[in-house]
Amino acid sequence: VLHRVPTELLQPLAACRPGALVLHAHSRWLGRVDEVYDNVQLAFDDGAICKVLRTSANSLSVHSATMDEQTWFWPSMRVGASKETLRRAKWLKGDFRAAYASKHATVMRVQAAQALVRWLTACPSEGSEAAATIEPPAEMQRPSRLLELHDHHARRCWRLGEHAAIKPEDLHRLRVEHTMASDISDGGHRSQ
């Protein structure tokens, strides 16, 4: 376990998350993501697999240990879904059965499907019209049309229970630093 990992080294597992500053790839408007709707792939214990489309944080009930039931979903999380949610799901393996509504399923994959963006300002570039004459894009956007600005303050703000990844080279460097610090505090001697 590593302690005191600098937050700027952490990468959120969610590709598009609330609070992120984004730039629309085509119209060049700057906005903030207010809400994200995910496609969540679920596996049931009998092998059936479905994809619940455009889920929000409240559309699946969480059965894994978590600090917050308003959290995003991640692979290996145990969840449940209502009969209506499962009926509307896209079934990849097996078919809908009403009995699945009382069963827990395992999240296999999470992919951002749509993001609700509050547009803040136009970012005109050379040769574009003035900001006052440019209409903002639609509020609901596909994440593939958004460019996330990685160096803004929200990258250092994390929700309790949120999962993150770290690049392998950063992980290796932190482990080496941790080992060196341990050697120094042990006076250079390790017990075997």
C-alpha positions as CSV (number, residue, x, y, z in Angstrom):
1,V,0.0,0.0,0.0
2,L,1.3,3.4,-1.0
3,H,0.6,6.4,1.2
4,R,0.7,10.1,0.3
5,V,0.4,9.6,-3.5
6,P,0.3,13.0,-5.2
7,T,-3.2,13.5,-6.6
8,E,-1.9,14.8,-9.9
9,L,-0.5,11.3,-10.6
10,L,-3.9,9.7,-10.3
11,Q,-6.1,9.1,-13.3
12,P,-9.8,8.7,-12.7
13,L,-11.3,5.4,-13.9
14,A,-14.2,7.3,-15.4
15,A,-13.3,8.8,-18.7
16,C,-15.8,11.7,-18.3
17,R,-16.9,12.7,-14.8
18,P,-19.0,15.4,-13.2
19,G,-17.0,18.6,-12.5
20,A,-14.6,18.1,-15.4
21,L,-13.8,21.1,-17.6
22,V,-14.2,20.1,-21.2
23,L,-13.8,21.7,-24.6
24,H,-16.2,20.8,-27.4
25,A,-14.0,19.4,-30.2
26,H,-15.9,21.1,-33.1
27,S,-17.5,24.3,-31.8
28,R,-14.7,25.2,-29.4
29,W,-16.9,26.0,-26.4
30,L,-15.7,25.6,-22.9
31,G,-18.0,23.8,-20.4
32,R,-18.3,21.9,-17.2
33,V,-19.7,18.4,-17.0
34,D,-22.8,18.4,-14.7
35,E,-23.9,14.8,-15.0
36,V,-22.7,11.6,-16.8
37,Y,-24.9,8.8,-18.0
38,D,-23.0,5.5,-18.4
39,N,-23.5,2.3,-20.3
40,V,-23.0,-0.4,-17.6
41,Q,-22.4,-4.1,-18.6
42,L,-23.7,-6.5,-16.0
43,A,-23.0,-10.3,-15.5
44,F,-25.4,-12.5,-13.6
45,D,-24.3,-15.6,-11.7
46,D,-25.9,-17.9,-14.3
47,G,-23.8,-16.4,-17.1
48,A,-26.4,-14.0,-18.6
49,I,-25.0,-10.6,-19.6
50,C,-26.8,-7.3,-20.3
51,K,-25.9,-3.7,-21.0
52,V,-27.9,-1.1,-19.1
53,L,-27.9,2.0,-21.3
54,R,-27.5,5.6,-20.1
55,T,-27.5,4.8,-16.4
56,S,-27.3,7.6,-13.8
57,A,-25.8,7.2,-10.3
58,N,-29.2,6.2,-8.9
59,S,-30.5,3.8,-11.6
60,L,-28.7,0.7,-10.1
61,S,-28.6,-0.2,-6.5
62,V,-25.2,-0.8,-5.0
63,H,-24.5,-4.0,-3.1
64,S,-20.7,-3.7,-2.8
65,A,-19.0,-2.1,0.2
66,T,-18.9,1.6,-0.7
67,M,-19.0,4.8,1.2
68,D,-21.7,6.4,-0.9
69,E,-24.6,5.0,-2.9
70,Q,-24.4,8.0,-5.2
71,T,-21.1,6.8,-6.5
72,W,-20.1,5.9,-10.0
73,F,-19.9,2.3,-11.0
74,W,-16.7,0.3,-11.6
75,P,-15.8,-3.2,-12.6
76,S,-16.3,-5.9,-9.9
77,M,-18.9,-3.8,-8.1
78,R,-22.1,-5.8,-7.1
79,V,-25.3,-4.1,-8.1
80,G,-29.0,-4.8,-8.5
81,A,-31.5,-3.4,-11.0
82,S,-35.3,-3.0,-11.1
83,K,-37.4,-5.1,-13.4
84,E,-38.1,-2.1,-15.7
85,T,-34.4,-1.2,-16.0
86,L,-33.5,-4.8,-16.9
87,R,-36.4,-5.0,-19.4
88,R,-35.0,-2.0,-21.2
89,A,-31.4,-3.3,-21.1
90,K,-29.7,-4.7,-24.2
91,W,-29.1,-8.4,-23.6
92,L,-25.8,-9.6,-24.9
93,K,-26.0,-13.2,-23.6
94,G,-29.3,-14.8,-22.4
95,D,-32.6,-13.1,-22.2
96,F,-34.5,-10.9,-19.7
97,R,-36.2,-12.8,-16.9
98,A,-38.2,-11.1,-14.2
99,A,-36.3,-13.1,-11.6
100,Y,-33.1,-11.1,-12.3
101,A,-34.7,-8.1,-10.6
102,S,-34.2,-9.8,-7.2
103,K,-30.6,-11.0,-8.0
104,H,-27.3,-9.2,-7.7
105,A,-25.1,-8.8,-10.7
106,T,-21.4,-7.9,-11.2
107,V,-20.4,-4.8,-13.1
108,M,-18.1,-6.0,-16.0
109,R,-17.6,-2.8,-17.9
110,V,-18.5,0.9,-17.6
111,Q,-18.4,3.3,-20.5
112,A,-19.5,6.9,-20.6
113,A,-22.5,7.2,-23.0
114,Q,-23.6,10.8,-22.6
115,A,-22.6,13.9,-20.6
116,L,-24.8,16.8,-19.6
117,V,-22.6,19.9,-20.1
118,R,-23.2,23.4,-18.9
119,W,-21.5,25.6,-21.5
120,L,-19.5,28.5,-20.0
121,T,-18.0,30.5,-22.9
122,A,-16.9,30.3,-26.5
123,C,-13.2,30.0,-27.1
124,P,-12.8,31.5,-30.6
125,S,-9.7,30.8,-32.5
126,E,-8.1,32.6,-35.4
127,G,-10.6,32.9,-38.2
128,S,-13.7,32.1,-36.1
129,E,-16.6,34.4,-35.4
130,A,-16.8,36.5,-32.3
131,A,-18.0,34.7,-29.1
132,A,-21.3,36.7,-28.9
133,T,-22.5,35.3,-32.3
134,I,-21.6,31.7,-31.8
135,E,-24.4,29.5,-30.4
136,P,-23.4,27.0,-27.7
137,P,-23.6,23.3,-28.6
138,A,-26.4,21.1,-27.3
139,E,-26.2,20.4,-23.5
140,M,-26.3,16.6,-24.0
141,Q,-23.1,15.4,-25.6
142,R,-21.3,12.2,-26.5
143,P,-18.0,12.0,-24.5
144,S,-16.1,11.4,-27.8
145,R,-16.9,15.0,-28.8
146,L,-15.4,16.4,-25.6
147,L,-11.8,17.1,-24.9
148,E,-11.1,17.1,-21.1
149,L,-8.8,19.7,-19.7
150,H,-6.5,17.7,-17.5
151,D,-4.7,20.5,-15.7
152,H,-7.5,22.1,-13.9
153,H,-8.3,22.1,-10.2
154,A,-10.9,19.3,-10.3
155,R,-8.2,16.8,-11.1
156,R,-7.0,17.3,-7.6
157,C,-10.5,16.9,-6.1
158,W,-11.7,13.4,-5.5
159,R,-14.9,12.1,-4.0
160,L,-14.8,9.7,-1.1
161,G,-14.9,6.1,-2.5
162,E,-13.8,7.1,-6.0
163,H,-11.4,4.7,-7.7
164,A,-8.3,5.8,-9.6
165,A,-5.5,4.3,-11.6
166,I,-1.8,5.3,-11.8
167,K,0.6,5.0,-14.7
168,P,3.0,2.0,-14.4
169,E,6.1,4.3,-14.5
170,D,4.7,6.5,-11.8
171,L,3.9,3.5,-9.6
172,H,7.4,2.1,-10.1
173,R,9.0,5.4,-9.2
174,L,6.8,5.8,-6.0
175,R,7.7,2.2,-4.9
176,V,11.4,2.9,-5.4
177,E,11.1,6.2,-3.4
178,H,9.1,4.3,-0.7
179,T,11.8,1.6,-0.5
180,M,14.6,4.2,-0.2
181,A,12.7,6.1,2.5
182,S,12.2,2.8,4.4
183,D,15.9,2.0,4.1
184,I,16.9,5.4,5.5
185,S,14.5,5.2,8.4
186,D,15.8,1.7,9.2
187,G,19.3,3.0,9.2
188,G,20.1,1.1,6.0
189,H,19.5,-2.2,7.7
190,R,16.7,-4.6,6.8
191,S,15.7,-7.6,9.0
192,Q,15.5,-10.8,7.0
